Amino acid sequence: MRILIVYTTRYGTTEKAVKLAKKLFEREGHVVEVKNVKENPSPVSYDLVILSAPVYRDGPHWELMDWIEGHREELEEVPKAFFLVAMHLAGSVFMGKLHGGIAYAQPLIEAFEVPPFYGTLIGGEIDVNKLSDEDRRKMKRFYLALGEKLKDKSLYREEDVEAFVRRTLLYYDWFGKHFRRGELEKVKDFDFMEKVREMEEKLDAEG
Ligand SMILES: Cc1cc2nc3c(=O)[nH]c(=O)nc-3n(C[C@H](O)[C@H](O)[C@H](O)COP(=O)(O)O)c2cc1C
């Protein structure tokens, strides 16, 4: 199928993940185009659109959100999956509210009538010396809020990108391909665990 990966990046980690994802999708026989949101690509005529961005200031980077806003109608017609790159991966409950972790993805779900069929977080990186003065100040505050000190960190793992690609293709096949305007009815009774059991039986039969 034809896949469009749309991304934005500030310090390059998301771009690194996107390049690996492209290679892995291609290895499975798909045709992949990678576009920075700055090129303002059109999502029309693809079978799958991957949205990817780092988390900045508690949400998906605004450049991706702006691109989505500009192409919302076309994006309702095409199945979407996403990954966000972040440091606060596990998330927490803070003063009784969900904070960080997959809760960072809420704006990506709320932006659409037909939401992405799959999405996840992958680990990001901090190279203190590379940060602009302003970003260093913000990150220092971010870590102070977590009771930690700002220092170089890498949570990026290629395995996480591999898992994202594998699951995106699996779920696309199971139900994701119908996550487009006018087709959601087809999967409204989809039973995820039944599908897993079906696979289990197939594997058992193969010995
Ligand atoms: C100014 C700034 C704000 C950030 N805010 C968050 C945040 O709210 N939550 C989080 O988990 N990570 C946050 N990060 C960490 C980035 O998501 C991480 O460094 C990521 O690897 C950046 O990706 P990029 O290299 O593609 O820009 C922030 C980083 C910077 C520089």
The ligand as a MOL file (V3000), in Angstrom:
LIG
                    3D

  0  0  0     0  0            999 V3000
M  V30 BEGIN CTAB
M  V30 COUNTS 31 33 0 0 0
M  V30 BEGIN ATOM
M  V30 1 C 11.1660 22.7310 25.2460 0
M  V30 2 C 10.9010 21.2570 25.3960 0
M  V30 3 C 9.7130 20.8350 25.9760 0
M  V30 4 C 9.4680 19.4560 26.1420 0
M  V30 5 N 8.3030 19.0630 26.7230 0
M  V30 6 C 8.1050 17.7410 26.9610 0
M  V30 7 C 6.9220 17.3160 27.6430 0
M  V30 8 O 6.0460 18.0900 28.0110 0
M  V30 9 N 6.8010 15.9860 27.8860 0
M  V30 10 C 7.7420 15.0560 27.4920 0
M  V30 11 O 7.5600 13.8690 27.7610 0
M  V30 12 N 8.8510 15.4370 26.8140 0
M  V30 13 C 9.0530 16.7570 26.5630 0
M  V30 14 N 10.1840 17.1470 25.8930 0
M  V30 15 C 11.1540 16.1220 25.4410 0
M  V30 16 C 11.0760 15.8530 23.9360 0
M  V30 17 O 9.8620 15.2390 23.5950 0
M  V30 18 C 12.2490 14.9480 23.5450 0
M  V30 19 O 13.4470 15.6350 23.7840 0
M  V30 20 C 12.2090 14.4850 22.0950 0
M  V30 21 O 13.2230 13.5180 21.8820 0
M  V30 22 C 12.3770 15.6410 21.1280 0
M  V30 23 O 12.1870 15.1640 19.8150 0
M  V30 24 P 12.8430 15.8780 18.5490 0
M  V30 25 O 14.3400 15.6270 18.6700 0
M  V30 26 O 12.2520 15.1690 17.3830 0
M  V30 27 O 12.5140 17.3380 18.5930 0
M  V30 28 C 10.4360 18.5040 25.6990 0
M  V30 29 C 11.6170 18.9460 25.1030 0
M  V30 30 C 11.8690 20.3000 24.9620 0
M  V30 31 C 13.1530 20.7440 24.3330 0
M  V30 END ATOM
M  V30 BEGIN BOND
M  V30 1 1 1 2
M  V30 2 1 2 3
M  V30 3 2 2 30
M  V30 4 2 3 4
M  V30 5 1 4 5
M  V30 6 1 4 28
M  V30 7 2 5 6
M  V30 8 1 6 7
M  V30 9 1 6 13
M  V30 10 2 7 8
M  V30 11 1 7 9
M  V30 12 1 9 10
M  V30 13 2 10 11
M  V30 14 1 10 12
M  V30 15 2 12 13
M  V30 16 1 13 14
M  V30 17 1 14 15
M  V30 18 1 14 28
M  V30 19 1 15 16
M  V30 20 1 16 17
M  V30 21 1 16 18
M  V30 22 1 18 19
M  V30 23 1 18 20
M  V30 24 1 20 21
M  V30 25 1 20 22
M  V30 26 1 22 23
M  V30 27 1 23 24
M  V30 28 2 24 25
M  V30 29 1 24 26
M  V30 30 1 24 27
M  V30 31 2 28 29
M  V30 32 1 29 30
M  V30 33 1 30 31
M  V30 END BOND
M  V30 END CTAB
M  END
